[in-house]
Amino acid sequence: MPPNLKLQQRRESTPSRVVPGQAMGRAELAEAVNDYIWRTRSLRRDLDGHTVARYERGAVRWPNEEYREAFRSVLRTTDAELGFMPARKRRAAERDQALYVNLFSPFDPGTIPADYLQDDRSIGQVGWSDVDKVRAATRGAASSENLYGGGSSSSAAETELRRFVPLLTGQSVPATRRALLESIGNLSGVAAYSAFDIADYNEAERRFRFALWCADAAGSWELRASTLADMARKVAYVGNADGALSLIELAQVRSDQLSATARAMLGGLRAQFLAAIGRLEDALTEVARADEHFAEHMPEAAAPWMCYYDEAEHMGSTGKALIPVAQARSRIELAAPRIRRAVQLQREDYPRSRTFSLTRLATLTMRLGDPKEAAVIGLQAADNAKLFRSRRIRDELNTLAEAAVAHRKFEGVAELRHVITSNANPALS
């Protein structure tokens, strides 16, 4: 179910009555609602911050009149502006939202792309158990890519995608179909990123476009934004930072429909692309804005395709954005602390992300800091890289080796360059 962003945003725009200068928290809102009901109806209620969080996650979209009246009074607004509406009106609103998303779509949402419908199986009724199967396959594909890189994951993810796309020809109620489209779109995005990781750019583009079709057909602003963000990453990687910036700004259309986590992710990427085209002050401003969004993120309400975006990912993304700023100003402290924090926080199930962070930290330290320290960090990254079949990892290590040339007389640096060149994977060079 989609989160109730209207309620969350209304609460966050309401000043706290307890902590001056802060937004009203969930627990404070719950207490204010309880107090209103006691004052107006002489009834004791035990609404708490956890229940408000459930409301914001979208688990409850039409509270009883007693609670709705209290929310309206405390937040000084209407049911509609709080995202409260009965099921029938909500279904109509979701249909309208799909139409609004489709205004920005280059596809026909009613026609499934033929590339993925070569299977002529007859599909009957589709239910939530089918959605759960797609989600499980997506988790497996994403885990494999994170652990081993795109080389071993790309073809397997494509096989799973072709297995599940025919479900879209089956019959289902609107809520199930939306969830199915989002889950298949998420799977296609994972498959696309696996192809991108091994430099199979044409296949990556085809899969990204199918993920975007799924997002548009579902009327899912969040999946649309996430897919455009991944497409922007690919465009930037092949050297077109200006084109990547355009894609990110397209993803930010109707950012009011996006969660704080999605807005933080998009902000971090926009900062990267601004820095890449030399707009360093704008990049600094965008990092600060992304930090503000991330401070409001709710991990428990994250969509499946955003579950990876935690503090470690945010620190790594914004730290990467600040590398050009640090280099231009010869101030390693502008970027290194964020990347170090990312390394500290990155979990065991995200070893590739940690290897990226280590490699970038080593390169930055080699250029602006102590080459001996950089060599130690770089050797750890190079050792980790043996686990992956990833063209992007290979390219990051090559950048580190180039930065090390000027310091090859230092202890450990020559060894680092030797390890990087001797571990090169011919299939990805």
Helices and strands as residue ranges (DSSP letters): H 5-12, H 26-41, H 49-57, H 65-75, G 80-82, H 87-102, G 114-116, H 128-148, H 154-164, G 165-169, H 174-197, H 201-218, H 221-237, H 241-251, G 255-257, H 260-276, H 280-294, G 299-301, G 304-306, H 311-329, G 332-334, H 336-345, H 351-368, H 371-385, H 391-404, G 405-407, H 413-422, G 426-428
